[in-house]
Each structure stands twice: as C-alpha cells, then as structure tokens.
Amino acid sequence: MANSRRVSRVSSQIKREVGQMLLHGIKDDRVGAGMVSVTDVDVSGDLQHAKIFVSIYGTEEAKAETMEGLESATPYVRYELGHRMQLRRTPEVVFLEDTSLERGDRLLHLINQISHEHHPLEDEDSERIVSAEDNE
C-alpha cells in the first residue's frame, strides 16, 4: 500500500518535471514546445522504469519527427530527472505516443454521425409515444 502511494507520487513528479522540460529544457527543434504534452507516466513498482505517454498535435510526419526528437532527448531527460528528484536510482525512461485523445475524438465523431443519421427515427418514436399516451 505504501509502495503504491510512493509509485504514484514518483509518477506525478516525473510528469511535472518532464512537462517543464518540454517547455523550457529540451532544445531539439523536432520537439515543438506547446505541441507536445505529457498525458500519463507509468512507473514500475520497483521505480526502475518509467513509460512517459505524450500527446502530440500535428500531422503524422510531425508526430514521427517529434517522437524521434524525444527519443534523442531521452538521456538528457533521465539526467535531469536524476538531478531534480530525490531517488536512489533514476528510472530508465521511454517515451510512448498516447493516441487516446485521437481515438476518443474519432469515436465521438462516429457517434455523432450515427446519431445524425438516425435522427428521423427518433422523431417517429417520440410521436408514437405521444400518440400512445393520448389514446390512454
């Protein structure tokens, strides 16, 4: 229980620190400031590994380029985390693209499209309900 709280605290701190590095620390032009945000950090129970999930705004080419920049900046990020955090060992860091926002947006678009296509049926159903209530 105490270990899971520690993992959660470390995860939150890594998320904050990497977010700051994205804004002010990473000088790689491929990592566009404001175009990348940390969505989640998954730290292993032994605090030896950290998966950093990032959401990237832009075209597929820009996303691929940004991921290359982040992979290139991984040693710098790990070095900075080691200096900024009070840990015995700095976790190994891996950047992964988080596409959940895009999937959610696509799903919402599909739901809206289906809802729009079936809208006339909803009107007929509501008329049937109203006329059934009038007959009672």
QUIDA-V353595 format. One record per residue. N is the residue number from 1. RES is the residue in one letter. PSI is psi in whole degrees, 0 to 359 (* if undefined). NEAR is the number of other ideal C-beta (glycine too) atoms within 12 Angstrom. Layout:
{{N,RES,PSI,NEAR} {N,RES,PSI,NEAR}}
This chain:
{{1,M,310,7} {2,A,324,9} {3,N,320,14} {4,S,326,14} {5,R,321,12} {6,R,315,20} {7,V,317,25} {8,S,317,20} {9,R,315,20} {10,V,318,33} {11,S,314,30} {12,S,319,21} {13,Q,319,26} {14,I,317,40} {15,K,314,28} {16,R,312,20} {17,E,316,34} {18,V,323,42} {19,G,317,27} {20,Q,320,20} {21,M,322,33} {22,L,324,34} {23,L,320,19} {24,H,346,14} {25,G,317,21} {26,I,118,33} {27,K,0,16} {28,D,125,24} {29,D,337,15} {30,R,338,24} {31,V,92,35} {32,G,121,25} {33,A,133,21} {34,G,345,15} {35,M,352,24} {36,V,136,34} {37,S,147,25} {38,V,121,34} {39,T,330,26} {40,D,157,25} {41,V,126,34} {42,D,110,26} {43,V,135,34} {44,S,159,22} {45,G,331,18} {46,D,6,16} {47,L,23,28} {48,Q,342,19} {49,H,142,23} {50,A,122,38} {51,K,120,26} {52,I,114,39} {53,F,128,29} {54,V,144,38} {55,S,131,29} {56,I,129,34} {57,Y,130,22} {58,G,188,20} {59,T,169,12} {60,E,322,14} {61,E,317,12} {62,A,322,20} {63,K,316,26} {64,A,318,16} {65,E,318,23} {66,T,317,33} {67,M,322,32} {68,E,318,20} {69,G,318,28} {70,L,318,34} {71,E,321,24} {72,S,327,19} {73,A,357,30} {74,T,314,29} {75,P,320,17} {76,Y,315,24} {77,V,315,38} {78,R,318,28} {79,Y,313,18} {80,E,319,23} {81,L,320,35} {82,G,324,21} {83,H,329,15} {84,R,338,21} {85,M,151,28} {86,Q,77,15} {87,L,148,23} {88,R,315,12} {89,R,135,17} {90,T,130,27} {91,P,151,32} {92,E,139,22} {93,V,135,35} {94,V,131,25} {95,F,133,38} {96,L,140,24} {97,E,131,32} {98,D,113,25} {99,T,13,20} {100,S,325,16} {101,L,319,19} {102,E,319,19} {103,R,318,14} {104,G,319,15} {105,D,318,15} {106,R,317,14} {107,L,317,15} {108,L,319,14} {109,H,316,14} {110,L,319,14} {111,I,316,14} {112,N,321,14} {113,Q,314,13} {114,I,317,14} {115,S,318,14} {116,H,321,13} {117,E,329,12} {118,H,7,14} {119,H,317,14} {120,P,325,12} {121,L,324,14} {122,E,322,15} {123,D,318,12} {124,E,317,13} {125,D,317,14} {126,S,326,14} {127,E,321,14} {128,R,319,14} {129,I,316,14} {130,V,315,13} {131,S,328,12} {132,A,322,11} {133,E,325,10} {134,D,327,9} {135,N,340,8} {136,E,*,7}}
